[in-house]
């Protein structure tokens, strides 16, 4: 009888462990370093300035749809923008440099594929995102001004959207290391009546760590 009870207890423990590892919905947190930039396109020509170094922090929900695939909605705070030296913000040879800084609250929804490897798993994913600009400013030398948001020409749009791409490796304890790329598809500056039709778009590369509970 003792052996039977022991076997039943062991079986129950293994079942609980299996269910814990196979949870249909889990949650996680993430943080890391971002390298955002802006592209300016007009009349078939596209120009990018220098990438900034910023940060991001957020959380995700991982919803299993099969043994291999999961859907990951999330919410991320991230600072985007660009920076440049004198060639853009000042005269050639001057000491004037500048930057554009915009803080976004971003909602990505990614489809993620998981591949068992070693003591953990590799994962790759992609999906759309929508973002809302919380605040922003522009700097040129020692001068700093708030970015105007609105619908008039020259004003920045609050809403942005684009595509996310991510890849990484997660250990069995839930710790993961990941990299991502965000490609903005929406014009973030109103420029409909200037005659130039300048398209200003976000792009950002990021690396970081996370933990899934």
MARTORLO-347755 format. One record per residue (C-alpha): z, x, y; residue in one letter; residue number from 1. Coordinates in nm, 4 decimals. Example, Ala and Ser with C-alpha at 12.3 -4.5 7.8 and 13.67 -1.06 7.14 Angstrom:
BEGIN
@w:0.7800 u:1.2300 v:-0.4500 r:A k:1
@w:0.7140 u:1.3670 v:-0.1060 r:S k:2
***
This chain:
BEGIN
@w:0.0000 u:0.0000 v:0.0000 r:X k:1
@w:0.0831 u:0.2814 v:0.2414 r:X k:2
@w:-0.2587 u:0.4383 v:0.1757 r:X k:3
@w:-0.4313 u:0.1062 v:0.2447 r:X k:4
@w:-0.2391 u:0.0598 v:0.5710 r:X k:5
@w:-0.3212 u:0.4176 v:0.6699 r:X k:6
@w:-0.6925 u:0.3638 v:0.6011 r:X k:7
@w:-0.6929 u:0.0347 v:0.7970 r:X k:8
@w:-0.5165 u:0.2009 v:1.0881 r:X k:9
@w:-0.7649 u:0.4911 v:1.0841 r:X k:10
@w:-1.0599 u:0.2503 v:1.0681 r:X k:11
@w:-0.9228 u:0.0503 v:1.3603 r:X k:12
@w:-0.8719 u:0.3680 v:1.5618 r:X k:13
@w:-1.2266 u:0.4852 v:1.4935 r:X k:14
@w:-1.3592 u:0.1414 v:1.5921 r:X k:15
@w:-1.1703 u:0.1513 v:1.9234 r:X k:16
@w:-1.3001 u:0.5021 v:1.9932 r:X k:17
@w:-1.6556 u:0.3970 v:1.9139 r:X k:18
@w:-1.6276 u:0.0942 v:2.1405 r:X k:19
@w:-1.4832 u:0.3084 v:2.4186 r:X k:20
@w:-1.7804 u:0.5432 v:2.3949 r:X k:21
@w:-2.0260 u:0.2522 v:2.3722 r:X k:22
@w:-1.8969 u:0.0475 v:2.6629 r:X k:23
@w:-2.1717 u:-0.1803 v:2.7959 r:X k:24
@w:-2.0600 u:-0.1203 v:3.1554 r:X k:25
@w:-1.8893 u:0.1897 v:3.2940 r:X k:26
@w:-1.8225 u:0.3190 v:3.6424 r:X k:27
@w:-1.8402 u:0.6593 v:3.8048 r:X k:28
@w:-1.8054 u:0.8587 v:4.1236 r:X k:29
@w:-2.0244 u:1.1353 v:4.2634 r:X k:30
@w:-2.0343 u:1.3818 v:4.5517 r:X k:31
@w:-2.2348 u:1.6830 v:4.6531 r:X k:32
@w:-2.4539 u:1.8689 v:4.8989 r:X k:33
@w:-2.7713 u:1.7230 v:5.0483 r:X k:34
@w:-3.0657 u:1.8935 v:5.2168 r:X k:35
@w:-3.2411 u:1.6216 v:5.4191 r:X k:36
@w:-3.5525 u:1.6530 v:5.6319 r:X k:37
@w:-3.7942 u:1.4321 v:5.8256 r:X k:38
@w:-4.1719 u:1.4208 v:5.8058 r:X k:39
@w:-4.3823 u:1.3267 v:6.1079 r:X k:40
@w:-4.7337 u:1.2024 v:6.0252 r:X k:41
@w:-5.0163 u:1.0988 v:6.2575 r:X k:42
@w:-5.3971 u:1.1020 v:6.2419 r:X k:43
@w:-5.4024 u:1.2542 v:5.8937 r:X k:44
@w:-5.1664 u:1.5400 v:5.9793 r:X k:45
@w:-4.8105 u:1.5701 v:5.8498 r:X k:46
@w:-4.5408 u:1.8056 v:5.9846 r:X k:47
@w:-4.1927 u:1.8762 v:5.8453 r:X k:48
@w:-3.9183 u:2.0587 v:6.0311 r:X k:49
@w:-3.6277 u:2.2525 v:5.8795 r:X k:50
@w:-3.3925 u:2.0979 v:5.6244 r:X k:51
@w:-3.0312 u:2.0424 v:5.7251 r:X k:52
@w:-2.7271 u:2.0912 v:5.5020 r:X k:53
@w:-2.5122 u:1.7791 v:5.4800 r:X k:54
@w:-2.3105 u:1.5938 v:5.2149 r:X k:55
@w:-2.2987 u:1.2694 v:5.0212 r:X k:56
@w:-2.0325 u:1.0714 v:4.8366 r:X k:57
@w:-2.0546 u:0.7488 v:4.6413 r:X k:58
@w:-2.0050 u:0.5488 v:4.3270 r:X k:59
@w:-2.2178 u:0.3998 v:4.0500 r:X k:60
@w:-2.2065 u:0.1368 v:3.7774 r:X k:61
@w:-2.3788 u:0.2258 v:3.4496 r:X k:62
@w:-2.5064 u:-0.0839 v:3.2653 r:X k:63
@w:-2.6396 u:-0.0190 v:2.9149 r:X k:64
@w:-2.9541 u:-0.2067 v:2.8208 r:X k:65
@w:-3.0183 u:-0.0162 v:2.4953 r:X k:66
@w:-2.8943 u:0.2903 v:2.3074 r:X k:67
@w:-3.1190 u:0.5058 v:2.5240 r:X k:68
@w:-3.1604 u:0.3277 v:2.8577 r:X k:69
@w:-2.9210 u:0.2095 v:3.1255 r:X k:70
@w:-2.9493 u:0.0633 v:3.4748 r:X k:71
@w:-2.7438 u:0.2324 v:3.7467 r:X k:72
@w:-2.6850 u:0.0500 v:4.0749 r:X k:73
@w:-2.4746 u:0.2438 v:4.3232 r:X k:74
@w:-2.3499 u:0.2792 v:4.6776 r:X k:75
@w:-2.3740 u:0.6134 v:4.8587 r:X k:76
@w:-2.2795 u:0.7427 v:5.2022 r:X k:77
@w:-2.5204 u:1.0163 v:5.3065 r:X k:78
@w:-2.6081 u:1.2031 v:5.6247 r:X k:79
@w:-2.9823 u:1.2572 v:5.6789 r:X k:80
@w:-3.2066 u:1.3957 v:5.9522 r:X k:81
@w:-3.3613 u:1.7293 v:6.0365 r:X k:82
@w:-3.3191 u:2.0383 v:6.2518 r:X k:83
@w:-3.5491 u:2.2774 v:6.4331 r:X k:84
@w:-3.5532 u:2.5874 v:6.6465 r:X k:85
@w:-3.7139 u:2.6415 v:6.9853 r:X k:86
@w:-4.0715 u:2.5687 v:6.8706 r:X k:87
@w:-4.0030 u:2.1958 v:6.8625 r:X k:88
@w:-3.7159 u:2.1272 v:7.0985 r:X k:89
@w:-3.7769 u:2.3913 v:7.3628 r:X k:90
@w:-4.0221 u:2.6358 v:7.5031 r:X k:91
@w:-4.1443 u:2.9248 v:7.2938 r:X k:92
@w:-3.8934 u:3.2084 v:7.3055 r:X k:93
@w:-3.6086 u:2.9973 v:7.4437 r:X k:94
@w:-3.2660 u:2.9686 v:7.2812 r:X k:95
@w:-3.2894 u:2.5891 v:7.2624 r:X k:96
@w:-3.2518 u:2.4372 v:6.9149 r:X k:97
@w:-3.1882 u:2.0821 v:6.8083 r:X k:98
@w:-3.1241 u:1.8346 v:6.5314 r:X k:99
@w:-3.1473 u:1.4666 v:6.4427 r:X k:100
@w:-2.8479 u:1.3292 v:6.2536 r:X k:101
@w:-2.8328 u:0.9823 v:6.0950 r:X k:102
@w:-2.5568 u:0.8465 v:5.8699 r:X k:103
@w:-2.6771 u:0.5990 v:5.6057 r:X k:104
@w:-2.5132 u:0.3649 v:5.3593 r:X k:105
@w:-2.7569 u:0.3666 v:5.0684 r:X k:106
@w:-2.7979 u:0.1262 v:4.7752 r:X k:107
@w:-3.0013 u:0.2796 v:4.4875 r:X k:108
@w:-3.0896 u:0.1005 v:4.1635 r:X k:109
@w:-3.2116 u:0.3488 v:3.9005 r:X k:110
@w:-3.3402 u:0.3118 v:3.5465 r:X k:111
@w:-3.1911 u:0.6031 v:3.3505 r:X k:112
@w:-3.2958 u:0.7471 v:3.0123 r:X k:113
@w:-3.0329 u:0.9385 v:2.8112 r:X k:114
@w:-3.1008 u:1.2081 v:2.5495 r:X k:115
@w:-2.8239 u:1.3471 v:2.3261 r:X k:116
@w:-2.8041 u:1.7260 v:2.3492 r:X k:117
@w:-2.5255 u:1.9558 v:2.2323 r:X k:118
@w:-2.1825 u:1.8305 v:2.3318 r:X k:119
@w:-2.3239 u:1.5852 v:2.5855 r:X k:120
@w:-2.6484 u:1.4316 v:2.7024 r:X k:121
@w:-2.9361 u:1.4969 v:2.9393 r:X k:122
@w:-3.0393 u:1.2114 v:3.1635 r:X k:123
@w:-3.3384 u:1.1441 v:3.3892 r:X k:124
@w:-3.4009 u:0.8429 v:3.6063 r:X k:125
@w:-3.5863 u:0.6843 v:3.8926 r:X k:126
@w:-3.5772 u:0.3699 v:4.1004 r:X k:127
@w:-3.5892 u:0.2165 v:4.4475 r:X k:128
@w:-3.3282 u:0.2362 v:4.7191 r:X k:129
@w:-3.2488 u:0.0476 v:5.0378 r:X k:130
@w:-3.0473 u:0.2081 v:5.3168 r:X k:131
@w:-2.8760 u:0.0971 v:5.6370 r:X k:132
@w:-2.8219 u:0.3370 v:5.9281 r:X k:133
@w:-2.4595 u:0.3265 v:6.0437 r:X k:134
@w:-2.4930 u:0.5684 v:6.3351 r:X k:135
@w:-2.7013 u:0.8567 v:6.4630 r:X k:136
@w:-2.7366 u:1.1179 v:6.7317 r:X k:137
@w:-2.9775 u:1.3793 v:6.8543 r:X k:138
@w:-2.8861 u:1.7259 v:6.9784 r:X k:139
@w:-3.0887 u:1.9664 v:7.1905 r:X k:140
@w:-2.9002 u:2.2805 v:7.2888 r:X k:141
@w:-2.5638 u:2.1676 v:7.4285 r:X k:142
@w:-2.6863 u:1.8140 v:7.4987 r:X k:143
@w:-2.5958 u:1.5388 v:7.2528 r:X k:144
@w:-2.7066 u:1.1753 v:7.2783 r:X k:145
@w:-2.6636 u:0.8716 v:7.0558 r:X k:146
@w:-2.9795 u:0.7530 v:6.8831 r:X k:147
@w:-3.0971 u:0.4109 v:7.0091 r:X k:148
@w:-3.1430 u:0.1504 v:6.7338 r:X k:149
@w:-3.3583 u:-0.1555 v:6.7915 r:X k:150
@w:-3.7091 u:-0.2979 v:6.7767 r:X k:151
@w:-3.8581 u:-0.1398 v:7.0898 r:X k:152
@w:-4.1010 u:0.1522 v:7.0768 r:X k:153
@w:-3.9163 u:0.4818 v:7.0404 r:X k:154
@w:-3.6053 u:0.3174 v:6.8972 r:X k:155
@w:-3.4909 u:0.3846 v:6.5417 r:X k:156
@w:-3.4823 u:0.1184 v:6.2713 r:X k:157
@w:-3.1551 u:0.0381 v:6.0987 r:X k:158
@w:-3.3190 u:-0.0313 v:5.7616 r:X k:159
@w:-3.4965 u:0.2206 v:5.5418 r:X k:160
@w:-3.6279 u:0.2111 v:5.1849 r:X k:161
@w:-3.7820 u:0.4486 v:4.9344 r:X k:162
@w:-3.7712 u:0.5922 v:4.5828 r:X k:163
@w:-3.5041 u:0.7968 v:4.4034 r:X k:164
@w:-3.5551 u:1.0547 v:4.1288 r:X k:165
@w:-3.2625 u:1.2127 v:3.9434 r:X k:166
@w:-3.1828 u:1.4387 v:3.6490 r:X k:167
@w:-2.8713 u:1.5979 v:3.5086 r:X k:168
@w:-2.6395 u:1.6718 v:3.2187 r:X k:169
@w:-2.3213 u:1.4843 v:3.1265 r:X k:170
@w:-2.0414 u:1.6187 v:2.9063 r:X k:171
@w:-1.8601 u:1.4011 v:2.6536 r:X k:172
@w:-1.5546 u:1.3833 v:2.8835 r:X k:173
@w:-1.7644 u:1.2108 v:3.1530 r:X k:174
@w:-1.8133 u:1.5072 v:3.3859 r:X k:175
@w:-2.1750 u:1.5474 v:3.4932 r:X k:176
@w:-2.3921 u:1.7766 v:3.7021 r:X k:177
@w:-2.6978 u:1.6287 v:3.8661 r:X k:178
@w:-2.9816 u:1.6801 v:4.1129 r:X k:179
@w:-3.1847 u:1.4217 v:4.2976 r:X k:180
@w:-3.4732 u:1.3669 v:4.5351 r:X k:181
@w:-3.5106 u:1.0752 v:4.7746 r:X k:182
@w:-3.8555 u:0.9958 v:4.9110 r:X k:183
@w:-3.8482 u:0.7644 v:5.2104 r:X k:184
@w:-4.1354 u:0.5161 v:5.2255 r:X k:185
@w:-4.0404 u:0.3259 v:5.5398 r:X k:186
@w:-4.1077 u:0.4331 v:5.8983 r:X k:187
@w:-3.7663 u:0.4859 v:6.0570 r:X k:188
@w:-3.8910 u:0.4913 v:6.4193 r:X k:189
@w:-4.0757 u:0.2082 v:6.5945 r:X k:190
@w:-4.4117 u:0.3349 v:6.7190 r:X k:191
@w:-4.6532 u:0.0425 v:6.7141 r:X k:192
@w:-4.7825 u:0.0377 v:7.0706 r:X k:193
@w:-4.8060 u:0.4052 v:7.1646 r:X k:194
@w:-5.1615 u:0.4450 v:7.0325 r:X k:195
@w:-5.0564 u:0.7473 v:6.8239 r:X k:196
@w:-4.9030 u:0.5507 v:6.5320 r:X k:197
@w:-4.6575 u:0.8265 v:6.4412 r:X k:198
@w:-4.4881 u:0.7719 v:6.1030 r:X k:199
@w:-4.1410 u:0.9267 v:6.0756 r:X k:200
@w:-3.9922 u:0.9197 v:5.7244 r:X k:201
@w:-3.6840 u:1.0494 v:5.5440 r:X k:202
@w:-3.6820 u:1.2865 v:5.2501 r:X k:203
@w:-3.3817 u:1.4552 v:5.0903 r:X k:204
@w:-3.2995 u:1.6887 v:4.8011 r:X k:205
@w:-2.9436 u:1.6861 v:4.6662 r:X k:206
@w:-2.7220 u:1.8530 v:4.4051 r:X k:207
@w:-2.3757 u:1.7489 v:4.3019 r:X k:208
@w:-2.1127 u:1.6622 v:4.0439 r:X k:209
@w:-1.9875 u:1.3288 v:3.9188 r:X k:210
@w:-1.7495 u:1.1693 v:3.6731 r:X k:211
@w:-1.8056 u:0.8571 v:3.4614 r:X k:212
@w:-1.4926 u:0.6780 v:3.3500 r:X k:213
***
